Amino acid sequence: MAAATGVVGASVVAMGMISLPIMMRYGYSKELSTGVICASGTLGQIVPPSIVLVVLADQLSVSVGKLFVGALIPGLMLAGMYALYVCYVAWRRPADAPAIPREEREQVTGLALEVVKVLLPPLTLILVVLGSIFMGVATPTEAGALGAVGAMLLAIAARKFSLPVLRGTMHETMRLTSMVIFLLIGSTAFMLVFRGVYGDVWIKELQTNLPGGRLGLLVIANLTIFVLGFFIDFFEIAFIVLPLLVPAAHALGITGDKMVWFGVMIAMNLQTSFLTPPFGFSLFYLRGVAPDSISTGSIYRGVVPFIGIQLVGLALVVAFPELVTALL
């Protein structure tokens, strides 16, 4: 399974199997429950250390660290908008998000301490990895190695580390790496042939002469990537489509930190397409683990408000590049 959709799938499936049954048990709205799970499962594409951002940085020839920093504010903004919407629904329609019965809450003691114990180690590892990149102490490759060692230490501390687990992890890593390499080989061959017949020149001329100039390019790029995100994986888009967009973007003045903004915009666009019916990947992942009592229509209706939030967030990033470049 490809990495971008694989990350989305793993998040959605995990939350669908763990959180959804609990929500259904306490009477949460089917639409709200499925919408929250699908939307939050796609946040991993825009929130560092996203593999989507790593690949985008390579294809756009920008620093991975800069792209991570640029994605922080948009990612936190989206998460905050999701949270505000859920709070609004819980306030306006309490029946859609009822509170846990008091007698059950009173039976739980030391919940805050247990949450801290569970969340503190992985959060510390994430902060160390991202901090080493942001501060320039380590390159993304070195930080990835640091994260792998840290994850192994956490598994050992939790007494869940074993040779079969290590072997399975190495096997999946090898499969993913092999897939990316062969995609890169195929896309490179395609681009060589395409350039050999001057297709890149024709595409560049077409894009740079669109009505509206830079705005026209942004509209066409967003629409193209949004539609392609329904059908093909992120790697194919990154390795084949982006090389056709970057020359035109450079010609229209999207360079330097603006290219970081361009990359974050693409990541948010893909995140939206992975959430949009009828082809959104996260919808199919949740459908695969959701009980029969939850219809596909309920899942589709549930994500509609979050698609609206995504589009608002994307529009804000397009209209205000400072949201991306403020921390650079």
ZADO-1210 file (C-alpha; in nm, 4 decimals, padded with zeros to 6 digits):
<atoms>
<atom x="00.0000" y="00.0000" z="00.0000" code="MET" pos="1"/>
<atom x="00.1366" y="00.3391" z="-00.0870" code="ALA" pos="2"/>
<atom x="00.2655" y="00.5529" z="00.1929" code="ALA" pos="3"/>
<atom x="00.0408" y="00.8562" z="00.1718" code="ALA" pos="4"/>
<atom x="-00.2833" y="00.6658" z="00.1549" code="THR" pos="5"/>
<atom x="-00.1334" y="00.4013" z="00.3829" code="GLY" pos="6"/>
<atom x="-00.0850" y="00.6570" z="00.6587" code="VAL" pos="7"/>
<atom x="-00.4384" y="00.7830" z="00.6083" code="VAL" pos="8"/>
<atom x="-00.5706" y="00.4274" z="00.6034" code="GLY" pos="9"/>
<atom x="-00.3863" y="00.3256" z="00.9184" code="ALA" pos="10"/>
<atom x="-00.5173" y="00.6292" z="01.1086" code="SER" pos="11"/>
<atom x="-00.8756" y="00.5920" z="00.9882" code="VAL" pos="12"/>
<atom x="-00.8845" y="00.2156" z="01.0439" code="VAL" pos="13"/>
<atom x="-00.7364" y="00.2456" z="01.3927" code="ALA" pos="14"/>
<atom x="-00.9811" y="00.5145" z="01.4991" code="MET" pos="15"/>
<atom x="-01.2677" y="00.3345" z="01.3272" code="GLY" pos="16"/>
<atom x="-01.1961" y="00.0187" z="01.5244" code="MET" pos="17"/>
<atom x="-01.1248" y="00.1869" z="01.8585" code="ILE" pos="18"/>
<atom x="-01.3200" y="00.5128" z="01.8751" code="SER" pos="19"/>
<atom x="-01.6248" y="00.4442" z="01.6592" code="LEU" pos="20"/>
<atom x="-01.7703" y="00.1595" z="01.8713" code="PRO" pos="21"/>
<atom x="-01.7376" y="00.3739" z="02.1851" code="ILE" pos="22"/>
<atom x="-01.9083" y="00.6686" z="02.0158" code="MET" pos="23"/>
<atom x="-02.1908" y="00.4446" z="01.8992" code="MET" pos="24"/>
<atom x="-02.2280" y="00.2955" z="02.2479" code="ARG" pos="25"/>
<atom x="-02.2840" y="00.6375" z="02.4016" code="TYR" pos="26"/>
<atom x="-02.5266" y="00.7560" z="02.1341" code="GLY" pos="27"/>
<atom x="-02.3123" y="00.9882" z="01.9261" code="TYR" pos="28"/>
<atom x="-02.4477" y="01.0942" z="01.5888" code="SER" pos="29"/>
<atom x="-02.3354" y="00.8583" z="01.3119" code="LYS" pos="30"/>
<atom x="-02.2596" y="01.1500" z="01.0835" code="GLU" pos="31"/>
<atom x="-02.0549" y="01.3402" z="01.3418" code="LEU" pos="32"/>
<atom x="-01.8619" y="01.0298" z="01.4498" code="SER" pos="33"/>
<atom x="-01.7679" y="00.9204" z="01.0988" code="THR" pos="34"/>
<atom x="-01.6903" y="01.2753" z="00.9876" code="GLY" pos="35"/>
<atom x="-01.4511" y="01.3353" z="01.2782" code="VAL" pos="36"/>
<atom x="-01.2705" y="01.0062" z="01.2185" code="ILE" pos="37"/>
<atom x="-01.2300" y="01.0543" z="00.8424" code="CYS" pos="38"/>
<atom x="-01.1213" y="01.4176" z="00.8734" code="ALA" pos="39"/>
<atom x="-00.8756" y="01.3683" z="01.1580" code="SER" pos="40"/>
<atom x="-00.7283" y="01.0677" z="00.9778" code="GLY" pos="41"/>
<atom x="-00.6228" y="01.2901" z="00.6877" code="THR" pos="42"/>
<atom x="-00.4505" y="01.5480" z="00.9104" code="LEU" pos="43"/>
<atom x="-00.1342" y="01.3385" z="00.9022" code="GLY" pos="44"/>
<atom x="-00.0700" y="01.4618" z="00.5483" code="GLN" pos="45"/>
<atom x="-00.0272" y="01.8251" z="00.6513" code="ILE" pos="46"/>
<atom x="00.1023" y="01.7962" z="01.0083" code="VAL" pos="47"/>
<atom x="00.4792" y="01.7283" z="01.0373" code="PRO" pos="48"/>
<atom x="00.6528" y="01.4844" z="01.0170" code="PRO" pos="49"/>
<atom x="00.4329" y="01.3957" z="00.7197" code="SER" pos="50"/>
<atom x="00.5855" y="01.1755" z="00.4492" code="ILE" pos="51"/>
<atom x="00.3790" y="01.3757" z="00.2005" code="VAL" pos="52"/>
<atom x="00.5743" y="01.6883" z="00.2937" code="LEU" pos="53"/>
<atom x="00.9055" y="01.5015" z="00.2669" code="VAL" pos="54"/>
<atom x="00.8308" y="01.3909" z="-00.0906" code="VAL" pos="55"/>
<atom x="00.6957" y="01.7346" z="-00.1834" code="LEU" pos="56"/>
<atom x="01.0132" y="01.8979" z="-00.0565" code="ALA" pos="57"/>
<atom x="01.2223" y="01.6745" z="-00.2812" code="ASP" pos="58"/>
<atom x="01.0090" y="01.7367" z="-00.5899" code="GLN" pos="59"/>
<atom x="00.9884" y="02.1125" z="-00.5304" code="LEU" pos="60"/>
<atom x="01.3608" y="02.1408" z="-00.4443" code="SER" pos="61"/>
<atom x="01.2963" y="02.3074" z="-00.1094" code="VAL" pos="62"/>
<atom x="01.4192" y="02.2275" z="00.2400" code="SER" pos="63"/>
<atom x="01.2229" y="01.9595" z="00.4249" code="VAL" pos="64"/>
<atom x="01.2713" y="02.1553" z="00.7451" code="GLY" pos="65"/>
<atom x="01.1258" y="02.4691" z="00.5874" code="LYS" pos="66"/>
<atom x="00.8275" y="02.2773" z="00.4544" code="LEU" pos="67"/>
<atom x="00.7676" y="02.1274" z="00.7996" code="PHE" pos="68"/>
<atom x="00.7838" y="02.4732" z="00.9577" code="VAL" pos="69"/>
<atom x="00.5582" y="02.6200" z="00.6898" code="GLY" pos="70"/>
<atom x="00.2964" y="02.3486" z="00.7452" code="ALA" pos="71"/>
<atom x="00.2766" y="02.4030" z="01.1219" code="LEU" pos="72"/>
<atom x="00.0351" y="02.6977" z="01.1256" code="ILE" pos="73"/>
<atom x="-00.1976" y="02.5596" z="00.8510" code="PRO" pos="74"/>
<atom x="-00.2009" y="02.2168" z="01.0182" code="GLY" pos="75"/>
<atom x="-00.2788" y="02.3558" z="01.3627" code="LEU" pos="76"/>
<atom x="-00.5331" y="02.5904" z="01.2065" code="MET" pos="77"/>
<atom x="-00.7176" y="02.2978" z="01.0479" code="LEU" pos="78"/>
<atom x="-00.7106" y="02.0964" z="01.3706" code="ALA" pos="79"/>
<atom x="-00.8431" y="02.3993" z="01.5610" code="GLY" pos="80"/>
<atom x="-01.1216" y="02.4540" z="01.3073" code="MET" pos="81"/>
<atom x="-01.2211" y="02.0876" z="01.3380" code="TYR" pos="82"/>
<atom x="-01.2287" y="02.1183" z="01.7174" code="ALA" pos="83"/>
<atom x="-01.4330" y="02.4383" z="01.7064" code="LEU" pos="84"/>
<atom x="-01.6883" y="02.2756" z="01.4770" code="TYR" pos="85"/>
<atom x="-01.7232" y="01.9732" z="01.7066" code="VAL" pos="86"/>
<atom x="-01.7638" y="02.2032" z="02.0084" code="CYS" pos="87"/>
<atom x="-02.0290" y="02.3995" z="01.8213" code="TYR" pos="88"/>
<atom x="-02.2215" y="02.0823" z="01.7331" code="VAL" pos="89"/>
<atom x="-02.1996" y="01.9593" z="02.0934" code="ALA" pos="90"/>
<atom x="-02.3322" y="02.2957" z="02.2144" code="TRP" pos="91"/>
<atom x="-02.6106" y="02.3412" z="01.9584" code="ARG" pos="92"/>
<atom x="-02.7118" y="01.9733" z="01.9276" code="ARG" pos="93"/>
<atom x="-02.6232" y="01.7969" z="02.2547" code="PRO" pos="94"/>
<atom x="-02.7983" y="01.4803" z="02.1387" code="ALA" pos="95"/>
<atom x="-02.5356" y="01.4403" z="01.8643" code="ASP" pos="96"/>
<atom x="-02.2476" y="01.4375" z="02.1151" code="ALA" pos="97"/>
<atom x="-02.3824" y="01.3398" z="02.4575" code="PRO" pos="98"/>
<atom x="-02.1644" y="01.3395" z="02.7664" code="ALA" pos="99"/>
<atom x="-02.0468" y="01.0133" z="02.9204" code="ILE" pos="100"/>
<atom x="-02.2877" y="00.9165" z="03.2018" code="PRO" pos="101"/>
<atom x="-02.1836" y="01.0577" z="03.5379" code="ARG" pos="102"/>
<atom x="-02.1761" y="00.7202" z="03.7099" code="GLU" pos="103"/>
<atom x="-01.9219" y="00.5958" z="03.4574" code="GLU" pos="104"/>
<atom x="-01.7078" y="00.9087" z="03.4905" code="ARG" pos="105"/>
<atom x="-01.7033" y="00.8692" z="03.8682" code="GLU" pos="106"/>
<atom x="-01.5735" y="00.5145" z="03.8370" code="GLN" pos="107"/>
<atom x="-01.2592" y="00.6345" z="03.6597" code="VAL" pos="108"/>
<atom x="-00.9828" y="00.7530" z="03.8917" code="THR" pos="109"/>
<atom x="-00.6515" y="00.9044" z="03.7937" code="GLY" pos="110"/>
<atom x="-00.7555" y="00.9434" z="03.4310" code="LEU" pos="111"/>
<atom x="-00.5365" y="01.2508" z="03.3751" code="ALA" pos="112"/>
<atom x="-00.2284" y="01.0698" z="03.5052" code="LEU" pos="113"/>
<atom x="-00.2949" y="00.7677" z="03.2831" code="GLU" pos="114"/>
<atom x="-00.3359" y="00.9917" z="02.9794" code="VAL" pos="115"/>
<atom x="-00.0051" y="01.1611" z="03.0566" code="VAL" pos="116"/>
<atom x="00.1712" y="00.8262" z="03.0950" code="LYS" pos="117"/>
<atom x="00.0404" y="00.7059" z="02.7588" code="VAL" pos="118"/>
<atom x="00.0932" y="01.0280" z="02.5603" code="LEU" pos="119"/>
<atom x="00.4155" y="01.1644" z="02.7087" code="LEU" pos="120"/>
<atom x="00.6678" y="00.9142" z="02.5590" code="PRO" pos="121"/>
<atom x="00.5495" y="00.9336" z="02.1938" code="PRO" pos="122"/>
<atom x="00.5011" y="01.3112" z="02.2158" code="LEU" pos="123"/>
<atom x="00.8532" y="01.3479" z="02.3527" code="THR" pos="124"/>
<atom x="00.9879" y="01.1407" z="02.0634" code="LEU" pos="125"/>
<atom x="00.7975" y="01.3525" z="01.8091" code="ILE" pos="126"/>
<atom x="00.9251" y="01.6758" z="01.9654" code="LEU" pos="127"/>
<atom x="01.2830" y="01.5484" z="01.9662" code="VAL" pos="128"/>
<atom x="01.2662" y="01.4438" z="01.6004" code="VAL" pos="129"/>
<atom x="01.0966" y="01.7624" z="01.4800" code="LEU" pos="130"/>
<atom x="01.3053" y="01.9819" z="01.7093" code="GLY" pos="131"/>
<atom x="01.6293" y="01.8406" z="01.5693" code="SER" pos="132"/>
<atom x="01.5093" y="01.9282" z="01.2168" code="ILE" pos="133"/>
<atom x="01.3755" y="02.2752" z="01.3007" code="PHE" pos="134"/>
<atom x="01.6902" y="02.3729" z="01.4944" code="MET" pos="135"/>
<atom x="01.9216" y="02.2468" z="01.2214" code="GLY" pos="136"/>
<atom x="02.0857" y="01.9910" z="01.4481" code="VAL" pos="137"/>
<atom x="01.9992" y="01.6996" z="01.2176" code="ALA" pos="138"/>
<atom x="01.8937" y="01.6515" z="00.8590" code="THR" pos="139"/>
<atom x="01.5563" y="01.4828" z="00.7953" code="PRO" pos="140"/>
<atom x="01.7384" y="01.1557" z="00.7169" code="THR" pos="141"/>
<atom x="01.9327" y="01.1721" z="01.0433" code="GLU" pos="142"/>
<atom x="01.6181" y="01.2691" z="01.2330" code="ALA" pos="143"/>
<atom x="01.4388" y="00.9703" z="01.0798" code="GLY" pos="144"/>
<atom x="01.7122" y="00.7400" z="01.2081" code="ALA" pos="145"/>
<atom x="01.6830" y="00.9054" z="01.5492" code="LEU" pos="146"/>
<atom x="01.3071" y="00.8483" z="01.5429" code="GLY" pos="147"/>
<atom x="01.3532" y="00.4816" z="01.4514" code="ALA" pos="148"/>
<atom x="01.5936" y="00.4273" z="01.7416" code="VAL" pos="149"/>
<atom x="01.3598" y="00.6139" z="01.9758" code="GLY" pos="150"/>
<atom x="01.0628" y="00.4029" z="01.8646" code="ALA" pos="151"/>
<atom x="01.2619" y="00.0867" z="01.9318" code="MET" pos="152"/>
<atom x="01.3513" y="00.2106" z="02.2804" code="LEU" pos="153"/>
<atom x="00.9845" y="00.2871" z="02.3522" code="LEU" pos="154"/>
<atom x="00.8858" y="-00.0609" z="02.2344" code="ALA" pos="155"/>
<atom x="01.1520" y="-00.2135" z="02.4602" code="ILE" pos="156"/>
<atom x="01.0326" y="-00.0036" z="02.7544" code="ALA" pos="157"/>
<atom x="00.6744" y="-00.1185" z="02.6918" code="ALA" pos="158"/>
<atom x="00.7953" y="-00.4801" z="02.6621" code="ARG" pos="159"/>
<atom x="00.6484" y="-00.5079" z="02.3126" code="LYS" pos="160"/>
<atom x="00.9745" y="-00.5364" z="02.1229" code="PHE" pos="161"/>
<atom x="01.0431" y="-00.8744" z="01.9663" code="SER" pos="162"/>
<atom x="01.2216" y="-01.0253" z="01.6687" code="LEU" pos="163"/>
<atom x="00.8951" y="-01.0900" z="01.4754" code="PRO" pos="164"/>
<atom x="00.7925" y="-00.7259" z="01.5266" code="VAL" pos="165"/>
<atom x="01.1323" y="-00.6048" z="01.4056" code="LEU" pos="166"/>
<atom x="01.1237" y="-00.8417" z="01.1081" code="ARG" pos="167"/>
<atom x="00.7740" y="-00.7251" z="01.0102" code="GLY" pos="168"/>
<atom x="00.8754" y="-00.3598" z="01.0352" code="THR" pos="169"/>
<atom x="01.1817" y="-00.4152" z="00.8206" code="MET" pos="170"/>
<atom x="00.9741" y="-00.6061" z="00.5647" code="HIS" pos="171"/>
<atom x="00.7178" y="-00.3250" z="00.5329" code="GLU" pos="172"/>
<atom x="00.9959" y="-00.0676" z="00.5091" code="THR" pos="173"/>
<atom x="01.1613" y="-00.2647" z="00.2300" code="MET" pos="174"/>
<atom x="00.8301" y="-00.2947" z="00.0396" code="ARG" pos="175"/>
<atom x="00.7609" y="00.0769" z="00.0700" code="LEU" pos="176"/>
<atom x="01.1129" y="00.1760" z="-00.0310" code="THR" pos="177"/>
<atom x="01.1075" y="-00.0588" z="-00.3310" code="SER" pos="178"/>
<atom x="00.7721" y="00.0791" z="-00.4441" code="MET" pos="179"/>
<atom x="00.8959" y="00.4389" z="-00.4232" code="VAL" pos="180"/>
<atom x="01.2160" y="00.3577" z="-00.6111" code="ILE" pos="181"/>
<atom x="01.0328" y="00.1864" z="-00.8985" code="PHE" pos="182"/>
<atom x="00.7805" y="00.4713" z="-00.9175" code="LEU" pos="183"/>
<atom x="01.0693" y="00.7151" z="-00.9341" code="LEU" pos="184"/>
<atom x="01.2368" y="00.5117" z="-01.2099" code="ILE" pos="185"/>
<atom x="00.9147" y="00.4976" z="-01.4114" code="GLY" pos="186"/>
<atom x="00.8344" y="00.8665" z="-01.3668" code="SER" pos="187"/>
<atom x="01.1912" y="00.9634" z="-01.4623" code="THR" pos="188"/>
<atom x="01.1650" y="00.7583" z="-01.7815" code="ALA" pos="189"/>
<atom x="00.8309" y="00.9206" z="-01.8590" code="PHE" pos="190"/>
<atom x="00.9695" y="01.2709" z="-01.8073" code="MET" pos="191"/>
<atom x="01.2717" y="01.1974" z="-02.0286" code="LEU" pos="192"/>
<atom x="01.0466" y="01.0884" z="-02.3139" code="VAL" pos="193"/>
<atom x="00.8064" y="01.3779" z="-02.2508" code="PHE" pos="194"/>
<atom x="01.0907" y="01.6281" z="-02.2627" code="ARG" pos="195"/>
<atom x="01.2335" y="01.4563" z="-02.5694" code="GLY" pos="196"/>
<atom x="00.9204" y="01.5509" z="-02.7657" code="VAL" pos="197"/>
<atom x="00.9181" y="01.9000" z="-02.6069" code="TYR" pos="198"/>
<atom x="00.6020" y="01.8270" z="-02.4094" code="GLY" pos="199"/>
<atom x="00.7365" y="02.0153" z="-02.1076" code="ASP" pos="200"/>
<atom x="00.7848" y="02.3294" z="-02.3189" code="VAL" pos="201"/>
<atom x="00.4282" y="02.3083" z="-02.4489" code="TRP" pos="202"/>
<atom x="00.2875" y="02.2567" z="-02.0972" code="ILE" pos="203"/>
<atom x="00.4909" y="02.5462" z="-01.9593" code="LYS" pos="204"/>
<atom x="00.3777" y="02.7816" z="-02.2358" code="GLU" pos="205"/>
<atom x="00.0172" y="02.6763" z="-02.1827" code="LEU" pos="206"/>
<atom x="00.0304" y="02.7326" z="-01.8077" code="GLN" pos="207"/>
<atom x="00.2156" y="03.0633" z="-01.8154" code="THR" pos="208"/>
<atom x="-00.0338" y="03.2070" z="-02.0678" code="ASN" pos="209"/>
<atom x="-00.3472" y="03.1177" z="-01.8746" code="LEU" pos="210"/>
<atom x="-00.5931" y="03.4017" z="-01.8046" code="PRO" pos="211"/>
<atom x="-00.5117" y="03.5607" z="-01.4707" code="GLY" pos="212"/>
<atom x="-00.1431" y="03.4726" z="-01.4708" code="GLY" pos="213"/>
<atom x="-00.0386" y="03.3265" z="-01.1364" code="ARG" pos="214"/>
<atom x="-00.3988" y="03.3015" z="-01.0156" code="LEU" pos="215"/>
<atom x="-00.4928" y="03.1053" z="-01.3274" code="GLY" pos="216"/>
<atom x="-00.2063" y="02.8627" z="-01.2651" code="LEU" pos="217"/>
<atom x="-00.3130" y="02.8156" z="-00.9030" code="LEU" pos="218"/>
<atom x="-00.6721" y="02.7431" z="-01.0063" code="VAL" pos="219"/>
<atom x="-00.5713" y="02.4895" z="-01.2727" code="ILE" pos="220"/>
<atom x="-00.3111" y="02.3255" z="-01.0466" code="ALA" pos="221"/>
<atom x="-00.5548" y="02.2911" z="-00.7575" code="ASN" pos="222"/>
<atom x="-00.8361" y="02.1550" z="-00.9730" code="LEU" pos="223"/>
<atom x="-00.6068" y="01.9061" z="-01.1472" code="THR" pos="224"/>
<atom x="-00.4513" y="01.7740" z="-00.8257" code="ILE" pos="225"/>
<atom x="-00.7885" y="01.7657" z="-00.6498" code="PHE" pos="226"/>
<atom x="-00.9446" y="01.5484" z="-00.9217" code="VAL" pos="227"/>
<atom x="-00.6383" y="01.3242" z="-00.9620" code="LEU" pos="228"/>
<atom x="-00.6333" y="01.2682" z="-00.5858" code="GLY" pos="229"/>
<atom x="-00.9616" y="01.0755" z="-00.6239" code="PHE" pos="230"/>
<atom x="-00.8069" y="00.8096" z="-00.8435" code="PHE" pos="231"/>
<atom x="-00.4310" y="00.7828" z="-00.7988" code="ILE" pos="232"/>
<atom x="-00.1921" y="00.7830" z="-00.5097" code="ASP" pos="233"/>
<atom x="00.0126" y="01.0782" z="-00.3933" code="PHE" pos="234"/>
<atom x="00.3433" y="00.9420" z="-00.5222" code="PHE" pos="235"/>
<atom x="00.2189" y="00.9290" z="-00.8811" code="GLU" pos="236"/>
<atom x="00.0996" y="01.2883" z="-00.8513" code="ILE" pos="237"/>
<atom x="00.4270" y="01.4018" z="-00.6950" code="ALA" pos="238"/>
<atom x="00.6549" y="01.2288" z="-00.9445" code="PHE" pos="239"/>
<atom x="00.4587" y="01.2923" z="-01.2659" code="ILE" pos="240"/>
<atom x="00.2298" y="01.5950" z="-01.2225" code="VAL" pos="241"/>
<atom x="00.4448" y="01.8246" z="-01.0060" code="LEU" pos="242"/>
<atom x="00.7410" y="01.8332" z="-01.2498" code="PRO" pos="243"/>
<atom x="00.4950" y="01.9727" z="-01.5053" code="LEU" pos="244"/>
<atom x="00.3779" y="02.2477" z="-01.2684" code="LEU" pos="245"/>
<atom x="00.7059" y="02.3624" z="-01.1122" code="VAL" pos="246"/>
<atom x="00.8622" y="02.5258" z="-01.4250" code="PRO" pos="247"/>
<atom x="00.5502" y="02.7340" z="-01.4827" code="ALA" pos="248"/>
<atom x="00.5390" y="02.8277" z="-01.1130" code="ALA" pos="249"/>
<atom x="00.9012" y="02.9452" z="-01.1300" code="HIS" pos="250"/>
<atom x="00.8279" y="03.1443" z="-01.4457" code="ALA" pos="251"/>
<atom x="00.5391" y="03.3210" z="-01.2700" code="LEU" pos="252"/>
<atom x="00.7505" y="03.4235" z="-00.9722" code="GLY" pos="253"/>
<atom x="00.6759" y="03.1412" z="-00.7273" code="ILE" pos="254"/>
<atom x="01.0279" y="03.0906" z="-00.5973" code="THR" pos="255"/>
<atom x="01.2089" y="03.0775" z="-00.2631" code="GLY" pos="256"/>
<atom x="00.9739" y="03.0813" z="00.0345" code="ASP" pos="257"/>
<atom x="00.6797" y="03.1087" z="-00.2046" code="LYS" pos="258"/>
<atom x="00.7623" y="02.7581" z="-00.3258" code="MET" pos="259"/>
<atom x="00.7236" y="02.6388" z="00.0349" code="VAL" pos="260"/>
<atom x="00.3796" y="02.7995" z="00.0326" code="TRP" pos="261"/>
<atom x="00.3056" y="02.6268" z="-00.2995" code="PHE" pos="262"/>
<atom x="00.3979" y="02.2892" z="-00.1477" code="GLY" pos="263"/>
<atom x="00.1805" y="02.3350" z="00.1620" code="VAL" pos="264"/>
<atom x="-00.1099" y="02.4361" z="-00.0627" code="MET" pos="265"/>
<atom x="-00.0707" y="02.1145" z="-00.2652" code="ILE" pos="266"/>
<atom x="-00.0577" y="01.9043" z="00.0528" code="ALA" pos="267"/>
<atom x="-00.3805" y="02.0622" z="00.1803" code="MET" pos="268"/>
<atom x="-00.5439" y="02.0107" z="-00.1585" code="ASN" pos="269"/>
<atom x="-00.4599" y="01.6397" z="-00.1569" code="LEU" pos="270"/>
<atom x="-00.5869" y="01.6132" z="00.1978" code="GLN" pos="271"/>
<atom x="-00.9199" y="01.7525" z="00.0811" code="THR" pos="272"/>
<atom x="-00.9457" y="01.5141" z="-00.2151" code="SER" pos="273"/>
<atom x="-00.8758" y="01.2130" z="00.0092" code="PHE" pos="274"/>
<atom x="-01.1810" y="01.3189" z="00.2113" code="LEU" pos="275"/>
<atom x="-01.4266" y="01.3999" z="-00.0686" code="THR" pos="276"/>
<atom x="-01.7023" y="01.1587" z="-00.1843" code="PRO" pos="277"/>
<atom x="-01.7492" y="00.9456" z="-00.3766" code="PRO" pos="278"/>
<atom x="-01.3846" y="00.8445" z="-00.4253" code="PHE" pos="279"/>
<atom x="-01.2098" y="00.9736" z="-00.1103" code="GLY" pos="280"/>
<atom x="-00.9661" y="00.7130" z="00.0218" code="PHE" pos="281"/>
<atom x="-01.0434" y="00.7761" z="00.3893" code="SER" pos="282"/>
<atom x="-01.4133" y="00.7086" z="00.3264" code="LEU" pos="283"/>
<atom x="-01.3398" y="00.3627" z="00.1875" code="PHE" pos="284"/>
<atom x="-01.1037" y="00.2806" z="00.4715" code="TYR" pos="285"/>
<atom x="-01.3684" y="00.3687" z="00.7300" code="LEU" pos="286"/>
<atom x="-01.6369" y="00.1827" z="00.5353" code="ARG" pos="287"/>
<atom x="-01.4230" y="-00.1277" z="00.5596" code="GLY" pos="288"/>
<atom x="-01.4228" y="-00.1317" z="00.9425" code="VAL" pos="289"/>
<atom x="-01.7530" y="00.0413" z="01.0217" code="ALA" pos="290"/>
<atom x="-02.0436" y="-00.1786" z="01.1428" code="PRO" pos="291"/>
<atom x="-02.3375" y="-00.2513" z="00.9135" code="ASP" pos="292"/>
<atom x="-02.5548" y="-00.0162" z="01.1184" code="SER" pos="293"/>
<atom x="-02.3609" y="00.2762" z="00.9700" code="ILE" pos="294"/>
<atom x="-02.4493" y="00.3283" z="00.6057" code="SER" pos="295"/>
<atom x="-02.2208" y="00.4644" z="00.3383" code="THR" pos="296"/>
<atom x="-02.4586" y="00.7595" z="00.3092" code="GLY" pos="297"/>
<atom x="-02.4003" y="00.8436" z="00.6756" code="SER" pos="298"/>
<atom x="-02.0254" y="00.8499" z="00.6153" code="ILE" pos="299"/>
<atom x="-02.0678" y="01.0725" z="00.3104" code="TYR" pos="300"/>
<atom x="-02.2967" y="01.3130" z="00.4965" code="ARG" pos="301"/>
<atom x="-02.0626" y="01.3179" z="00.7935" code="GLY" pos="302"/>
<atom x="-01.7613" y="01.4431" z="00.6004" code="VAL" pos="303"/>
<atom x="-01.9449" y="01.7255" z="00.4193" code="VAL" pos="304"/>
<atom x="-01.8930" y="01.9868" z="00.6980" code="PRO" pos="305"/>
<atom x="-01.5274" y="01.8909" z="00.7271" code="PHE" pos="306"/>
<atom x="-01.4804" y="01.9237" z="00.3508" code="ILE" pos="307"/>
<atom x="-01.6185" y="02.2761" z="00.3883" code="GLY" pos="308"/>
<atom x="-01.3662" y="02.3430" z="00.6653" code="ILE" pos="309"/>
<atom x="-01.0878" y="02.2027" z="00.4460" code="GLN" pos="310"/>
<atom x="-01.1866" y="02.4281" z="00.1572" code="LEU" pos="311"/>
<atom x="-01.1961" y="02.7309" z="00.3865" code="VAL" pos="312"/>
<atom x="-00.8513" y="02.6400" z="00.5158" code="GLY" pos="313"/>
<atom x="-00.7197" y="02.5928" z="00.1612" code="LEU" pos="314"/>
<atom x="-00.8675" y="02.9271" z="00.0540" code="ALA" pos="315"/>
<atom x="-00.7028" y="03.0974" z="00.3528" code="LEU" pos="316"/>
<atom x="-00.3646" y="02.9485" z="00.2635" code="VAL" pos="317"/>
<atom x="-00.4020" y="03.0580" z="-00.0998" code="VAL" pos="318"/>
<atom x="-00.5174" y="03.4086" z="-00.0049" code="ALA" pos="319"/>
<atom x="-00.2715" y="03.4609" z="00.2827" code="PHE" pos="320"/>
<atom x="00.0693" y="03.3056" z="00.2080" code="PRO" pos="321"/>
<atom x="00.1855" y="03.4589" z="00.5378" code="GLU" pos="322"/>
<atom x="00.0170" y="03.1691" z="00.7163" code="LEU" pos="323"/>
<atom x="00.2905" y="02.9511" z="00.5683" code="VAL" pos="324"/>
<atom x="00.5859" y="03.1900" z="00.5527" code="THR" pos="325"/>
<atom x="00.5389" y="03.3589" z="00.8928" code="ALA" pos="326"/>
<atom x="00.7692" y="03.1163" z="01.0766" code="LEU" pos="327"/>
<atom x="01.0286" y="03.0738" z="00.8006" code="LEU" pos="328"/>
</atoms>
